[in-house]
């Protein structure tokens, strides 16, 4: 009976997601198992996660919706509240603040909001949180690099050795007279920071 109730609930939630064309949230069932899904959403604009598409693994407990789903990022994300190693998430509504009125869409939208407003004082990844608090500009640069590398929204159609690198930065440095191979190496080492790459190239 529980499996039938879960399948009805998940079917309804997926239909509700399909009706919403603006949230960018998607849900899909894995291997015809209503207790195993993948959710995804676009990175929020104006953040280092912009232009990324983030995928979340979702496990539904047998007593859902009275207990929260288990979620973790399958996409590697550089963020204080997401483990850079395992994808584990620190979010209150996935723990003590869960209520049966929440849906998978609610949680995915909350995860998208978490990318906009990290909580570094309640971290999942302490090292990333320290980076965020000590050097926000460098943190943003690293998070953007991870987004380009691990969560590109569009498939990359350029040379394979340029994946994860900023095309405009490559062009700028090559126009300055640096050879292409050295430019790629410098940009990769500095996570697409053009000024730092120039310093490295001048060495």
N, C-alpha and C positions, 0 to 999 in steps of 0.2 A: 504493500500500500504506500509506503514512504517513497519508493522509487517512482510510482505513478504520480504522486503529488508533486514531487520534485520536477518531473518532466513537464507537468502542466505549468508549474510556476516558471521554469526556465523558458519554456516556449513563449509564454506571455511576455516575459522580460525581453526576449530577443525581438519579438514583434514591436514592442514599445521602442526599442533602440532603432529598428528599421524605419519607424515613422519619423524619427527625429533626424532631420537632414543637416542640422547645424552644429551638433555637439562634436562631430568627428569620431564619436565612439562607435566601435564595432564589436560584436560578439559572435563567436562561432564555436560549435560543439566539436570536440575532438573524438574521432573514432566512434561516432554514434553513442557516446557516453554522456548523458545529461549531467553527470557529476564531474566532468572534466571539460573545461572550456578555455579558450584564449580570448582575451580582450585586447583591444588596441585603441590608441587615440593619438592625435597630432600633438606635438609639443606646443606649448603656449607661445604666442607672439610676444616679442619684446624681451625674450629670455634667451639664455644660451642654448635652450632646447628647441628653439624655433627651427622649423624645417626638418624636424625629426619625426619619426613614427615609432611609437613605443609599444611593445608587446608584453602582455602580462599573462602569466599562467594562473588559472583559477581552478581550485578544487572545492567542490560543494559538499559539505557534510550532510549526513543522513537526516539531521534535524534542522536543516535550513528551511525557512529563514530565521529560525529562533536562535541559531548560532551563526557567526559570521563565516564567510568563505575564507579559505586560505589562498593568499595571493603572493606572488613574487614576480619581479621583473625578469623576463627572458632576455630583454635588451639590456646591454650594459649601460648603466647610467652613472654619471659622476654627480653625486648629490648627498648631502649630509644625512638624509633620512632613508637612504637606500644603500644596501650593502654593495660595494663595488665588486665584491667577490661572488656573492651568492644571489643577489637580487632581492634579498629579504627587505621588508618594508616596515618602517615605524610609522604607524598611522592609527590614531585613537579609535576610529570607527571600525577598524579591523580587530579591535580588542575589546576593552571594557565599555566603550561608548557605542557599540553596535546595538541597533534595535531592529525588529522584524519589518519595520516600515521602509528600511533601506533596501535598495536593489543593487545589482551588479553595476548598472549604469551610474547610480549614485556614487559608488565607490570609485569607479574609473574617472568620473569627473572630479572627485576629491583628489585623486592621485595627480590629475592634470593641474589642479590648483596647488598641490604640494610642490610641483616643479616651479611654480611661480613664487611661492612664499615658503622657502625652507625653514625648518625649525632647528637651527644648529645647536641650541642648548638642550635638545632632547634627541640626540643623534642615534642613527643606526650604525653609521660609519664614523667613528671618532676622528680618524685621520683626515677624512674629507671635511668634517666639521671644523677642525682646527685650521685647515687651509682656507675655508670660507671666512672664518672670523679674522684671520691674520692678514690675508691678502685677497680681497674680494676681486680685484681686477684680474689677478692671475688665476683665481678660482674660475671666474667666468670664461677665461680663455681655455682652460683645461676642459671645462664642461662642454664648451662649444666644439672643441676638438673631438671629444668622445661622441658627441651627437653626429658630427659629420662622418666619423669613422664607423660607428656601430649602429646608428639609427637613421640612415639616409632615407628620406621620404621617397625620393625618386632614384631609380636605378642609375648607376654612373656609367656614362657612355664614353668616357675619356680613356687615356692609356692606363693600364693596370697599375703602373708604379706611381700614379698620381692620386689613387684612391685615398680619401681622407684629407687631402690637401686642398687649399684654397686656390682655385684657378687664377683669380685676379692677382694673388700674391706671387704665384709662379711667374705670370706674365710681367709683373712689375720688376721683379728681381732679374729676370732674364734680359729685360730691356736696359737694365743698369749695367749689363755687360758680364754678369756672372754666368758660368756654364750651367746648363740645365741640371745635370746630375748633382752638382754641388748645391744648387738651389733646392732641389727636392730633399736632400739630406738635411740641410739647414732648417727648412720649414718643418720637417718631421720632428727634428730634435727640439724645436722651439714651439711646437704646436701652433703653427701658422702665424706666429708673431713676426711681422715683417721687420720691425726695428731690431729685434733680437737676432733674427736671421742674418740681417746685414752685418751686425757686429761679429757674428760667428763666421761669416764668409770673409770678413776682413781680417779675422783671426789674430 
